[in-house]
Amino acid sequence: MYSKNGSATVGARRFAITITMTVALTATSAGAETIATINGANIDSSVLEVYVQSRTQRPLREFSAQEREGLVSELKDLFILSTQPSSADLRKDPEIAAQLELRERAILAQAFAAKFLTDNVATEEEIQAEYETQAKLAPPMQFKARHILVPTQSEAIALIDRLHTGSDFATLAMENSTGPSANDGGALPWFSPDQMVRPFSDAVAALADDKYTSEPIQTEFGWHVILREESRTNEAPPLESVRDTIAQNVAQKKFQDHLEKLRADAASKN
């Protein structure tokens, strides 16, 4: 609850690679089996595969013969409706024409991105370099702490006064904290500063081990009294445990760089 909403991942902005298709294509692909012909338009096996994947997020092979028959029936209905004589007039409607064009371009753009990532996988040297870069950027310390969260500053001050007179921090947390960690005496798991909202992490970093804040700390969640219990050096995870993530991030960076070049080229032509 007190950590920031999501953490920054390695690399540039993500580009959606999942290819979705909600309009069946009428052209028969080379080598594909013709399943049915509706008003002169062929439904082939490749179109069925794409439809099923888009419709269910599962490959066709996972369905029984009966389920497959139902999906084919659905696809036939799409073809029946889209091959009516009035469809030609509908295509002339500006809004529908725009939707069709945007859908086609989205499919082509996502397919281009997917192919680029397939053709530009991260090399071992690139993975190692990115891993070392991120290891240097990681916060140097991790902390283990307890905290008491209350709605008002005055309540937090009163709790600090009780700590000054010898009250047990964990007991006060269980009796007074409104946070989800109250049942554990306010205990939080090990965390890096970048995993917490800034006022909280700054306060913890400023404390010594086994010391609590002498003034209440305000965040968007309320007022905190914080006890820093322990600290340790933040060790980078082994490369093998993050290899796949690093490789994906490197590939995404490559794609983002390529996209920037394409943008510049397009701008120069306009």
N, C-alpha and C positions, 0 to 999 in steps of 0.2 A: 504493500500500500504506500510505503514511503519512498520506494525506489522511483526513479524517473520513468516516465511512460515509454518503455522501449529503450534499448541501448544502441549507440552508433556502431554499425558494422564496418568492417574493413572495406575500403574502396568507394567507388563512385555510386551514383544513383542506380537503383535497380531498373531493369527493363523487363516487362512481363514477356515471358517466352512461351507460356502455355497457349497453344493454338486452339481457338474455338471456332466452330463453324455452325451456324444455325440455318443456313440456306443450302440445300443440296444442289450440287452442280449437275447439269444435265449431260455434259459431254462424257462419253465412255472412255475411261483410261485404257492405255495400251495394256493388253494382257488381262484385263479385269473381266470377270464373268458377268454377263447380263442376267439380272435377276427377274426383271419384268420390264415391259414397255407400256407406258401410260400416255395415251394420246400422241403417240409418235416419239415420245421422249424416253430414252433408255435409263433404267435404274441399274447401275452396275455394282459389283461387290465393293469396290473402293469407296463409292458414295455411301453405301450402307455402313462400312467401317467407320467413316468419319461421322456420320449421323449418330451412330450408337455411342461413339466416344464422347461426342458433344452432349448428347442427351443424358447419358448415365455416368460419364467419367470412368467407364470400364470398357475393356476390349470386347469385341463380339464373341471371341472364343470362350468367354466365361459364362455365356448364356446357354440355356437348354434349347432344344429344337423348338419347343412350344414358345419360349420367351422370344426367340429369334423371329418366329412367325408373327408375333405381336408387334415387334419393332418394324418388320418389313411392312406390315399393314399400316402403321403410322406413317412410314415414309411414302407409301403409295398415296395416302391421303394428301400429303404435301404436294406430290406431283399432280394429283387430280386437280387440286385447287389452283395450283400455279400454272397449269396448262390450259385453263379455260380461256375462251376468246377474249374475255374482258381483261385478261392479264396484260395484253399488249397496251391497252389504254391506261391501265394502272401504272405501267412503267413510265408513262409520260407525265404522271403527276410529279411536280417538282419535289415534294417532300419525300415521296417514295423513291424517286430516282436518286436523291441525295443519300437516303439511308442505304440503298443498294451500293452506291459508289463507296461510301465510308466503310461498309462492311467488307467489301472486296479489298479495299486498300489496307484495312486493319489486318486481314488474313495474310496478305502479301508481306506487309511490314513485319509481322510477327514471325512469319516463315523465314524471311531474310535474316532476322536477328537470330533465330534458332540455328540456321545454317552457319552464320558467322561464328557463333560460339562453338559449334561442332568442329569447324575448320581452324579455330584459333585457341586450342586448349593451352593451358598454362604449362610451361616447361619447368623442369626441376629447378633450374637456376632462378626463374621468376618466382616460384613458390618460396624458395629459400630467402630470396631478397625481401619479399613481402612479409614473410614471417619475422625476419629480423627488424624490419621497419616498425611493425606493429608492437613487437616486444619493447622497443625503445619508447614508444608512445604510451605504453600502459602505465597507469599510476604506480609509483614505486612501493606503496604500502597498502596493506589491508588491515582492517580493524574488526574487533569483536566488541559489541557494546550492548548495553541495556538502555531502555528509555521509558519514560512515563509521559503519556500524552493526555493533556487536559484541555478543556475548551477555553479557559481564560488565563491571563497572565497572573492574576492574583492567586489562583489555585496553584499554579506552578511555583510561585514564590513561597507559598505556605509549605509546599512539599520540600523545597530546598532548605527551609528553616528546620524542618523535622530531620532532614539528613544531617544538618549541622549538629543536632543534639543526639545523634547516634542511631536514628531509625535505619532499619534494613532496607536497602534500595529495592530488592526483589519483592519484599512484602508490600511496600508502598505501591509498586507497580501493579501487583495483583489486586490491591484494594481500590486503586484510584484511576488507573490508566483506562482510557477509552479505546486504545489501539488493539489490534488483533493479537499482539504479543503479550497482552496482559496476563493471560493464564500461564505463561512461561516466565513470569516475573519480569516482563519487558525485554527478554533476551532476543537478540537478533543474530542471524547467522553471519559468518565472516563476509565482509563486503569491502569493495574498493570505493574510494570517494566518488567516482563517476557514476556509481550505482544509486546514489542517494540525491535527494534534492539539495541544492547548494548550501543553504544555511545550516542544514543538519550535518552534512559532510565537513564543512568548514569548522564547525564547533568540535566535532570529534577529532579532527586533525590537530586542533589547537590544544587539546587536552594531553596530559600524560596518562600512562596506564594506571588504572585503579583510581582515577580521579573523575569527579562529576562536575557538571557545569554550575558555576556560582550564580549565573543569571539564566532566566528562561530563554529558550530559543524558539522563535516563531517561524513556522512554515505555513504553507497553504492548508495543512491538516489541523493546525492548532498550535498549542504551546507545549514544548518538550523540555523535560529535564533528562539529561543524558549522562550515563556512566560509561566511560571507555574502560573496558576490562583488559583487553590485550591488543597487541599490534604485531605485525610480522611483515617481512619483505614479500612483496607480491611477485611470486615466481611465474614466469611465462609457462603456459601448458606445453607439454611435449609436442613437437611438430607433427608427429603422426596422429595425434588426437584431434588436430585441427586442419590436417592437410586438405581434406575435401572442401572445407569452408574457404580456406586460403585460395585454393585453385579456382573456385567459383568467383571469388572476389577479383582475382587477377584477370580472369576472362571477362568479367563485367567491366573492368577498367579498360581493357582493350576495346570492347564494344563502344564504351562511352567516348573514348578518344576517336574511334572511327566515325561515330555519329557526329562529333564536333567538326571533323573534317568535311563530312558530307554537307553539314549545315553551311559551313563557310563557302563550299563550292556552289551550293544552290543560291546563296546570297549574292555571290559574284556574278551570277548569270541573270539576276533580276535587277 
